[in-house]
Amino acid sequence: MANLKESIELKTRHSYLQRYMETPSIDEDKILLLYSIYEDLLLPKEQMENYILTTMLVQQALDTHETVPNRLTYSDERLRSQQLSVLAGDYFSGLYYYLLAEASDITFIRILAEGIKEVNEAKIHLYQMDYNQLDKLFSCLTTVESAIFQKIVKSFHINKWVELVANFLMLKRLLHERELYLNSGSSILFKSIKKIVFSKGDQDQVVDTEVMVEFNNQLTYVSEKLEQFIVTNPKLNSMLRDRINDLLFKSTSFGMKRIAEEG
């Protein structure tokens, strides 16, 4: 895991970019998830490492583009950083195409490209807050988080991973959105939930509690799906199992903490 992360850092390190912008952190959970998937496939070590590296480069490209603000700031230094965020994301995308083309793995290029397309389409709908039903909103967010990983597992016909990939990455995103909402109120997910709840009744009567109830319903659903998967797949990679349990604990311990504080 440490070697894979270091390889990704080396590939994405660029002195000029680092001078003007902060590169998104590498998601170790996604490295662990990819490693567990490819380990299950019994892939040769070199091929496994190449697939993980190229997939994480795609993820870095998407995460870097995510740092570009909706509204531009026109100070010279800030504008340069915004422009570089776009170019850096394209640069990381170019790296993954280059590495796979060098390995003559055109099939995997297509898999990742299809996943990127689905992610970007879902992001457009998410940020435009197009949805008026909660299930469609959560489905869209699941696509944003897991489309690339789902394309991979489906292409290798390992269907048991489809549900795990979707729920594991969705749980991570839900916990992240909850933290954003409680700390700064800037969560796109909670804004979308509030908009949908408003459309069903009098806006003056909608309070944060109702929004949190809808959020917690989805959090509970995803958590239960993950718990079921762990029970029915006892041979799951132990590191991944421990990480899932850690996230499940965070999803429930927050509620207990709030009750204790209010008490």
N, C-alpha and C positions, 0 to 999 in steps of 0.2 A: 504493500500500500504506500509506504513512504517513498519507495523508488519510483512508483508510477506518478505520484504527486510531483516529485522532483523533476521527472521528465517533462511533465506538462508545464511546470514553471520555467524550465529552460527553453522550451519551444515558444512560450508566450512572452519571454523577457525581451524588451526592446528599450534601450537607454533613452531614446528621444521620447517615446510614449510615456515612460515612467516619470519623465521630467515634468510633464504637463497634465497627466491624468492618473487617477488611481485605478489600477486593474482590478476587476471583481475577484473576490477570493474564490479559490477552487473548492468546490463542494465535495468534501471527502465522502459523504454518504453516497453520492452518485458514482464515485470511483468504486466504492465497496459494492454497490448494487451491480455495476457492470462486471466486476471481478467475479461475483457470485454467479451471475448468469453464464459467463463464458467458462467458468470452472465446471458448471453443470454440463456444459456441452463437450467437455474434455478437449478443448481446442489446444493446439500446440502453443507453447509459451510465447513465441515470437508473434504469432498471429493474434493471440489474446491481447498482448501488450499494444500492438498496433491498432486494434479495434478500440481499445479503451482510450488510447491517446487521441485518436482521430475523433471519437465521439465527444470527448471532453473538450477538444478544441472547438467543436461545433457549439457546445454549451457555453464556452467562454465567449464566443462570438455573439451569441444571443444575449448573454448577460451583459456584455459590454454595450451593445445597442440599447439595452434597457436603461442604461445610465444617462442617456440623452434626455434632457428635460423637454416637456411639451412646449414650453415657451423659451425662446432663446434670450440669453442675456448678452448685451452688446458691449461689455467691457472687453478690451483686446484679449486679456489673458483667459477670461471665462469663455469667450467665443472660440478661441483656439482649442480649449479643452473639449468643448462640445463637438467641434469639427473632428478632432482627433478620435473621439469616442466612436463616431461613425466609421472613420477610416480604420481604426484598430479592430472593430468587429469584422470588417471586410477582410482585413489582413489575416485574422485568425481563421476565417472561413477559407481563405486561399491556402493556408497552411494544410488544412485537413484534405482539401482537394489534391494538393500536391503530393502529400504522403501516400494517399490511396492510389493515385495515378502512378506513382513511382513503383508501388507494389502490384500494379496491374489489377487492382481489385475494383473494377468498374461496378460490379454488383452492389458492393457496400456503399459506393458513392450514391447510387440510386436510392438505396434504403434511407440513407441519412437525408438526402435532398427531399424525399417525399415527407419525411418527418418534419424538416424545417418548414416546408410549405404549410403543413397543417398547423404547426405552432404559430406561425406568423398570421395566418388567417384567423385563428382563434384569438390572438392578441388584439387584432383590429376590433373584433366584436366585443371583447372584454373592455377595452379602453373607451369604446364608443357607448358602452353600457346599453347595448341593443336589446337585452333580454327583459321580458316581463314575467318570466316564470323562474322560480328558484332552481328547479331541477335542470333547466337548460343553462342557467348561470354556472352551476357547479360542474356540469358536464364540460362546459367551455374551459373552465379553470383546470380541470383534469387534463384536457387536451394540451393546454399550454405547458403543463408540467411534465407530461409523460408521453406525448406523441412520438418523440424520437425513440424512446426506450421501447415503447410498444411496437413500433415498426421493426425494431431489431428482433425482439422475441418472436413476433409473428413470422418474420422471414425465416427464422430457424425452426419454426413449428414446435416451439416449446410453450404450449398454451397455458400451462399451469402458472407461468410467470406473468401473464397478461394482467391478471387481477392484482397480484402483489405489486407490480410496478406502478399501476395506477393508484392504488390506495396508499402505498408507502410514500410516494412523491406528493400525493395530495395532502396527506397528513402533515408533512413538512411544510407545505405552503399554507395550510390552514393555521398552523401554530405561528408561522411568521406573520400572517395577516392579523392575527389576534394581537400579537405583540405591537405591531405598527398602530393598530387601532387604539389600543389602550394607552400607548405612550405618546402618540402624536395626533391621532384621529385622521391619519392620511391614507388609510387602507382603501384601495380601489374595490376590494371585495365587499367591505362593509358599506361603502357608498352605494354599490349596486344592490345589495340586499335591502338597504333602506329605501331606495327608489322603488323596488318591487313591492315592498310592504306598504309604502305610501299609496301605490296605485290601487291597492285593495280596500282602502278606507280613508277616513278623514286624516289628513296629514298632521293635524294638531294633536291627534290622539296617539300617534305613533311615537314611542319612546325607545331609548337605547335598549331597554330590557327586552322588548319584542324582537329587535334586530339580533340581540345576543342569543335569544331562544332559537331562532331559525339557524343561526350559525352553529350552535351547540348540537342541534339535531343532526346536521351534516357531519360534524366532528364525531359524534357518537356512532353514526352509520359507518364511517370510514374505519374507525377504531375497531368496531366489532368485526368487520370484514378481515382486518389484519389479524386479530386474535384467532379467528376461525382458520386462517391460512396456517398460522404457526402450529395449531393443534393437528391439522391434517397433513402437515409436511414436516415430520420430526427430523428429517435428514438435512434440513435447511442449514446453510453455512452458519456456524456458531456466532461469528462476528456480526453478521447481518441480523440474526435472531436477537442478539443482545441490544443492537441499535434500535430495532423495532420496539422492543420492550421499554427501552429508555424513552422513546418518543411517546409511547402509550402512557407511560407514567406521567410525563409532562402534560399530556392532554387532560389527565384527571387530577393531578396534584394542584393545578392552578385553581380549580374550583374549590378544593378543600382549603387552600390557602386563603382565598377570598372570604369563605365562610368564617374561618378563624379570625381574620382581621375585622370583619364586621361584628363578630361576637365580642 
